[in-house]
């Protein structure tokens, strides 16, 4: 069985590199340095022309995932924008102050995602990794109607969360897909696949230029710019295909 590769990108060059490298799906966002935010409308429109499915990350700000009513309204609007642009899905997540999933907010967003002419695929993002009871939260996600959960196994990097990833894969069965992400590269991918995950998520980025001292002084960049690297995408695709044929 073919294993799927999702690549998160933050610009149009990233979209092109993900496609060229053989990604199966794109997570479209901005500001990957803070975990990703909702991208601009212009990038959404451009990415909609990609030959592979594109899922929009709808996250209105950095920081936690506890949202005010106004912020929740922004996410709902982003979900509608994804549908109107013709994207394949959205990536969303919301928490209560105790880090349990905010099922009420999520249900409202899912209703928006399912209300269009073509229902959107639904990914629960790594707000899940902060939940105090991952298996119970998995059941909540299934009940809400999510198609997959992006998770590192409730640790900062997926390589360290393999035990939990395997537990989630077993608990989910065929009811929901576990999408392993965070720190996935050619070195960490093989042991992560041993957990049984069928989908992986990676940024596949490399430094593209030397940091400019003047631009840093003005706050326009903090160091060498990172950009999606088609060679890294291709390397992961090759590893995934080798595992499928083994």
Number of C-alpha atoms within 10 A of each C-alpha: 8 12 17 18 23 24 28 28 27 22 20 17 14 23 28 17 23 30 20 14 21 20 24 18 22 27 22 31 24 20 15 14 9 10 14 21 20 21 21 14 13 9 16 23 16 13 25 19 14 17 11 18 19 27 26 28 27 26 26 18 15 12 9 13 22 19 20 10 9 9 14 20 16 16 21 22 15 24 27 20 16 25 23 13 16 18 25 20 24 25 25 25 24 25 21 16 12 11 18 19 27 18 18 13 20 22 16 14 23 22 14 18 23 17 13 13 9 14 15 24 20 21 25 25 21 23 21 26 19 20 19 14 13 19 15 13 17 23 15 16 22 16 12 16 20 22 17 22 28 23 28 28 28 22 15 16 17 24 24 16 18 23 14 19 26 19 15 23 19 14 15 18 10 9 15 20 20 29 24 30 27 20 19 21 21 16 11 14 20 16 12 24 20 13 19 16 20 19 20 26 24 24 26 27 21 15 13 12 11 9 14 14 12 10 12 13 10 9 9 10 14 13 14 14 14 15 19 27 21 23 17 20 26 19 16 25 20 15 14 22 15 12 15 12 8 5
